[in-house]
């Protein structure tokens, strides 16, 4: 299949998730889409509308898109990446969320950066992780999947969404810190009590526990960080700092977890059984998306899949040739 497209957006479907990044003040991209991609089909994702249904309906038309584009946060981008894999289409990912970990790792800081890459037909083959919970269908993960303290924090924050993202987050942090307990994992027949487990797409910064943003493009391995529950609750939540500066400050004042409490594995596959304490949610998070399971625990399996999806990225970005193909 020829993935080349016209620079005016002909053959491009862009789905815009306006609810992403609601905590960040950013300019409306509608003018940019109209000016730079006048021939593209732009679809605003409505309340309760399903991204899968929107894309599947577009693919069944006589004018099925050649490129699947998404304007949204990491969760929206990862869902569209999964659909791009299913339909064998390249992905046009544009930053429209709060953190935009994935696109930033590819050197895409703005909507214009992504459109420039589209116009230049500059792409990179990106590795992903396929994550399966129990017997469900695998989902595509672009950055990280996590269990433990971080998913419980997200679960608390979503319960307080009416307070707003920042206030709700502050209240959720206080509540989660008070209620925090280690959970039990079973791996290879061996049990362990842990505060958290992070499974990153590709090798990541060895000084971090919360590897929220990927560091490699064509990731062929998983970088696993297991935070064993030998330290305090404060250290457990300090470990969630994913910024280099924040982690350095916490390390300097002695709040960051000790190196001896962090187990690191670099593997191609990783499987474990998750057993939360009674009264605690049975949850995990992937690319900022909370997934709830039946009470009592679940089995989580992660598999690295290199070169899984083609993504438009600026020339010279990590893994992208300096001259477009």
C-alpha positions in Angstrom: 0.0 0.0 0.0 1.3 3.5 -0.9 1.2 5.6 2.2 2.1 8.9 0.4 -0.6 11.6 0.9 -1.1 15.1 -0.5 0.2 17.9 1.6 -3.4 19.4 1.7 -4.6 16.5 3.8 -6.3 14.5 1.0 -6.9 11.0 2.3 -6.4 12.0 5.9 -9.0 11.4 8.7 -8.4 13.5 11.8 -10.4 12.7 14.9 -10.3 15.5 17.5 -10.9 14.6 21.2 -11.7 18.0 22.6 -12.0 16.6 26.1 -8.3 15.8 26.2 -6.0 18.2 28.0 -8.8 20.1 29.6 -6.4 21.2 32.4 -4.1 23.0 29.9 -4.9 26.3 28.1 -4.1 25.7 24.4 -5.1 27.3 21.2 -8.0 25.8 19.2 -6.4 23.7 16.3 -9.5 24.2 14.0 -7.9 27.1 12.2 -4.7 25.2 11.7 -6.6 22.2 10.3 -8.6 24.4 7.9 -5.5 26.3 6.7 -3.0 23.4 6.4 -5.3 20.4 5.9 -8.2 21.7 3.9 -8.9 18.4 2.1 -8.8 16.3 5.3 -11.9 15.0 7.0 -11.9 16.4 10.6 -14.3 14.7 13.0 -15.0 16.1 16.5 -15.4 13.2 18.9 -18.8 13.8 20.6 -19.8 13.0 24.2 -20.2 9.2 24.5 -19.0 8.7 20.9 -16.6 5.8 20.4 -13.4 6.2 18.5 -13.4 2.7 17.3 -16.9 3.1 15.7 -15.9 6.4 14.1 -12.8 4.9 12.4 -14.4 1.6 11.5 -17.3 3.5 9.8 -14.8 5.7 7.8 -12.9 2.6 6.7 -16.0 1.0 5.2 -16.7 4.0 2.9 -15.6 4.2 -0.7 -13.2 7.0 0.3 -11.5 5.1 3.1 -8.7 7.2 4.7 -5.1 6.5 3.9 -3.9 8.1 7.1 -5.5 8.0 10.6 -4.9 11.2 12.5 -5.7 12.0 16.2 -5.6 15.2 18.2 -5.7 14.3 21.9 -3.8 13.0 24.8 -1.7 9.9 25.3 -4.8 7.7 25.9 -6.5 8.9 22.6 -3.2 8.5 20.7 -2.7 4.9 21.9 -6.2 4.0 21.0 -5.8 5.4 17.5 -2.4 3.6 17.2 -4.2 0.4 17.9 -6.6 1.1 15.1 -3.8 2.2 12.8 -2.2 -1.3 13.4 -5.5 -3.0 12.7 -6.2 -1.2 9.5 -2.6 -1.0 8.3 -2.5 2.8 8.1 0.2 5.3 9.2 -0.6 7.4 12.3 -0.7 11.2 12.4 -0.4 12.0 16.1 -0.9 15.5 17.3 -0.4 16.9 20.8 -3.8 17.7 22.4 -3.4 16.4 25.9 -1.9 17.5 29.2 1.5 15.7 28.9 1.7 14.3 25.4 4.4 11.9 26.4 4.4 9.8 23.2 4.5 12.6 20.5 7.1 14.5 22.5 9.3 11.5 22.5 9.2 11.6 18.7 10.0 15.3 18.6 6.4 16.5 17.9 5.9 19.5 20.1 3.1 21.2 18.1 0.3 20.4 15.7 2.4 22.2 13.0 5.3 19.8 13.7 3.1 16.8 12.9 1.6 18.4 9.8 5.1 19.3 8.6 6.1 15.7 8.9 3.0 14.6 7.0 3.8 17.1 4.2 7.4 15.8 4.0 6.3 12.1 4.2 8.7 11.8 7.1 7.9 8.6 9.2 9.3 6.3 11.8 8.5 2.7 12.6 7.6 2.7 16.3 7.6 -0.3 18.7 4.8 -0.9 21.1 3.8 -3.2 23.9 0.7 -5.4 23.6 -0.9 -5.7 27.0 -3.5 -8.5 27.8 -5.5 -8.5 31.1 -6.8 -12.0 31.8 -8.4 -13.4 28.6 -9.3 -10.0 27.1 -8.2 -8.8 23.7 -4.7 -7.2 23.7 -4.4 -3.4 23.8 -1.6 -1.3 22.3 0.5 0.7 24.7 2.9 3.4 23.5 4.5 4.5 26.8 4.0 2.5 29.9 1.6 0.2 31.8 1.5 0.3 35.6 0.0 -1.3 38.7 0.0 -0.2 42.3 0.3 3.3 43.7 -0.1 5.2 40.4 -3.3 3.4 39.2 -4.8 3.8 42.7 -4.0 7.5 42.6 -5.7 7.8 39.1 -8.7 5.9 40.4 -9.0 8.3 43.4 -8.7 11.3 41.0 -11.4 10.1 38.7 -13.8 9.7 41.6 -13.2 13.4 42.3 -13.3 14.6 38.8 -16.1 17.1 39.7 -13.6 19.1 41.7 -11.5 19.8 38.6 -8.2 18.2 37.5 -5.8 20.0 39.8 -7.9 20.3 43.0 -9.3 16.8 42.4 -5.7 15.6 42.0 -4.5 17.2 45.2 -7.4 15.7 47.2 -6.8 12.3 45.5 -3.1 12.4 46.4 -3.9 13.1 50.1 -6.5 10.3 50.2 -4.4 7.8 48.3 -1.4 8.5 50.5 -3.4 7.8 53.6 -5.0 4.6 52.3 -1.9 3.3 50.5 -1.0 -0.3 51.1 1.4 -2.6 49.2 -0.1 -5.2 46.9 0.9 -8.7 46.2 2.3 -9.9 42.8 3.1 -13.4 41.8 5.8 -13.8 39.1 7.2 -17.1 38.0 5.6 -18.8 41.0 7.2 -16.3 43.5 5.3 -13.9 45.6 6.4 -10.3 46.4 4.9 -7.3 48.2 5.4 -4.2 46.1 4.3 -0.5 46.0 4.3 -0.4 42.2 5.4 -2.0 38.9 6.1 0.1 35.8 6.5 -1.7 32.4 8.0 0.8 29.9 8.1 0.5 26.1 11.8 0.2 25.4 14.8 1.0 27.6 14.3 4.0 29.9 16.1 6.3 32.3 17.8 4.0 34.9 17.3 6.7 37.6 13.5 6.7 37.4 10.8 4.5 38.8 7.8 6.0 37.1 8.9 5.7 33.5 5.9 7.7 32.0 7.6 8.7 28.8 9.3 6.4 26.4 12.9 7.0 25.5 13.3 4.7 22.5 11.5 4.7 19.1 11.8 1.2 17.7 11.5 -0.5 21.1 12.1 -4.2 21.0 12.2 -4.8 24.8 10.3 -4.0 28.0 12.0 -2.0 30.8 10.4 -3.2 34.0 10.7 -1.3 37.4 9.5 -3.2 40.5 9.3 -1.0 43.6 9.5 -3.5 46.5 7.5 -2.5 49.6 10.5 -2.1 51.9 10.2 1.6 52.3 7.5 4.1 53.6 4.3 5.3 51.9 6.0 8.7 51.4 8.8 7.0 49.4 6.1 5.1 47.4 4.5 8.3 46.2 7.8 10.1 45.8 8.7 7.4 43.3 5.9 8.6 41.1 7.8 11.7 40.2 8.5 11.4 36.5 10.3 14.7 35.8 14.1 14.6 36.0 14.2 17.8 38.2 11.5 16.5 40.6 13.2 13.2 41.0 16.6 14.8 41.6 15.2 17.1 44.3 13.4 14.2 46.0 16.6 12.1 45.8 18.7 15.0 47.3 16.4 15.4 50.3 16.3 11.6 50.9 12.6 10.9 50.0 13.2 9.0 46.8 13.2 5.1 47.1 16.5 3.5 47.8 18.2 1.8 44.9 18.1 -1.5 46.7 14.3 -1.4 46.7 14.0 -1.1 43.0 14.3 -4.2 40.8 14.9 -3.6 37.1 14.4 -6.1 34.3 14.9 -5.7 30.6 12.9 -8.5 28.9 10.8 -9.1 25.8 7.8 -10.5 27.7 6.6 -10.0 31.2 3.7 -11.7 33.0 2.4 -11.4 36.6 -0.6 -12.0 38.7 -1.9 -8.9 40.6 -3.5 -9.4 44.1 -4.6 -6.1 45.7 -5.5 -5.9 49.3 -9.2 -6.3 50.4 -11.0 -3.0 49.9 -8.5 -1.7 47.3 -9.4 -1.4 43.6 -8.3 -4.1 41.1 -6.9 -1.7 38.5 -4.1 -0.9 36.1 -3.1 2.1 34.0 -1.7 2.2 30.4 -0.8 5.5 28.8 -2.9 7.4 31.4 -6.0 5.3 30.8 -7.5 3.5 33.9 -8.7 -0.1 33.5 -10.8 -1.7 36.2 -10.9 -5.4 36.7 -13.1 -7.7 38.8 -12.3 -7.6 42.5 -9.7 -10.0 43.7 -7.0 -9.5 41.1 -6.1 -10.3 37.6 -3.3 -11.6 35.3 -1.3 -9.1 33.3 0.8 -10.0 30.3 3.0 -7.6 28.4 4.8 -8.4 25.1 7.2 -6.1 23.2 6.3 -5.7 19.5 9.0 -3.8 17.5 8.2 -1.8 14.4 4.5 -2.1 15.0 3.1 1.2 13.7 4.3 3.8 11.2 4.1 7.4 12.7 4.7 10.7 11.1 7.6 12.5 12.9 10.0 15.3 12.0 13.2 14.5 10.1 16.1 14.2 12.6 13.8 13.1 15.5 14.9 9.9 17.3 14.8 7.0 14.9 13.8 9.3 11.9 16.2 9.7 9.0 17.6 13.2 8.6 16.3 13.2 5.0 12.7 12.0 4.5 12.2 8.8 2.6 
